[in-house]
Each structure stands twice: as C-alpha cells, then as structure tokens.
Amino acid sequence: ITNAFADAFSSAMLVIEMSQAVQSITHLLNLKTDVLDQKNFTQSQFELNQGYKGNIMKKKKTGERNVTDKIDLSFQKCGYSYGLGKPVFEELNFSFPQGTIMAV
C-alpha cells in the first residue's frame, strides 16, 4: 500500500465519520417538537381569558356580582395569642359570606 493510497483512505474514512455526525444532527434538528402545539394552546387560553375578562367588565358595569364573589370564607381551628403569652382564643371556627364585614 502506498502512502498516497493510505492518505486517501484515511481522508475517505474521515469524510464518512463526519457525514454520519451530520446525518445525526440533521435527524435531531428535524424531529417534531411540541412548540406549535404549545403556541396554539397558549393562544386558545389567551382568547378564553379575554372572554372571561369581557364578561367580568360587563358585570362590573351592571353591578352584577361575579360567581367567585359569592364564595363563603371559612376559617377552622384558628388561634391567637400575644407573643408567647396565654392564648386569647383557640380552636375558633367561623365562616361568613364574602363581602360581609367581620370583626373578631
């Protein structure tokens, strides 16, 4: 085997190795991603939120309360003390409609 042939063979093998790496990179870059699906989902959520916002603004103009404003607030097993002193109250449970003024 002559040196010229050995050099040519080495160069050919190097080209083959490089082409396999290029094929792998090309395959990787051509894989399907979920970016488009995510973009579509985000757009649909945005449109849904815009619709909700529009409904809330309409209700605000008419004075109608939102459904979420009608949720009762509830507290269970509450306690309070001043610092490390004797507890003022323990195991206190109470609930009231949202929008009500409550004092303890």
C-alpha positions in Angstrom: 0.0 0.0 0.0 1.4 3.3 -1.0 1.4 6.4 1.2 -0.9 8.2 -1.3 -3.4 5.4 -1.0 -3.2 5.3 2.8 -3.7 9.1 2.9 -6.7 8.9 0.5 -8.2 6.0 2.5 -7.8 8.0 5.8 -9.4 11.1 4.2 -12.3 9.0 2.9 -12.9 7.4 6.4 -12.8 10.9 7.9 -15.4 12.1 5.5 -17.6 9.1 6.3 -17.3 9.8 10.0 -18.2 13.4 9.5 -21.1 12.6 7.3 -22.6 10.3 10.0 -22.3 13.1 12.5 -24.0 15.5 10.1 -26.8 12.9 9.5 -27.3 12.6 13.3 -27.5 16.4 13.7 -29.9 16.7 10.7 -32.1 14.0 12.2 -32.1 15.7 15.6 -33.0 19.1 14.0 -35.8 17.5 12.0 -37.5 15.9 15.0 -41.1 17.1 15.6 -41.4 19.4 18.6 -44.4 20.5 20.6 -43.7 24.2 20.1 -46.5 24.7 17.7 -48.9 22.7 19.9 -47.9 24.8 22.9 -48.3 28.1 20.9 -51.8 27.0 19.8 -52.7 26.1 23.4 -51.4 29.4 24.7 -53.4 31.3 22.1 -56.6 29.5 23.0 -56.0 30.2 26.7 -55.4 33.9 25.9 -58.7 34.1 23.9 -60.6 32.3 26.7 -59.2 34.7 29.3 -60.1 37.7 27.1 -63.7 36.3 27.0 -63.8 36.0 30.8 -62.3 39.5 31.2 -65.0 40.8 28.9 -67.8 39.1 30.9 -66.4 40.5 34.2 -66.2 44.0 32.8 -69.9 43.7 31.6 -71.0 42.6 35.0 -69.0 45.4 36.7 -70.9 47.9 34.6 -74.3 46.5 35.5 -73.4 46.0 39.2 -73.9 42.2 39.0 -71.5 40.2 41.2 -69.2 37.5 39.8 -69.8 33.9 40.9 -66.4 34.0 42.6 -67.5 36.9 44.7 -70.3 34.8 46.2 -67.9 32.2 47.8 -68.2 31.9 51.6 -65.0 32.4 53.5 -64.4 29.8 56.2 -61.7 29.5 59.0 -61.3 26.4 61.1 -59.3 25.8 64.3 -57.9 29.3 64.5 -56.0 30.5 67.5 -54.3 33.7 68.6 -52.1 34.9 71.4 -49.9 37.9 72.2 -46.3 36.7 71.8 -45.7 33.7 74.0 -48.4 34.7 76.4 -51.7 33.0 77.2 -53.8 32.3 74.1 -56.6 34.8 73.6 -58.6 32.1 71.7 -58.1 28.6 70.5 -59.9 26.2 68.1 -62.1 29.1 66.8 -64.2 28.2 63.7 -66.2 30.7 61.7 -67.4 31.4 58.2 -69.2 34.3 56.5 -70.3 35.3 53.1 -67.7 37.1 51.1 -68.3 40.9 51.1 -69.5 40.8 54.8 -67.7 42.9 57.3 -66.5 40.7 60.2 -64.7 41.5 63.4 -63.2 39.2 66.0 
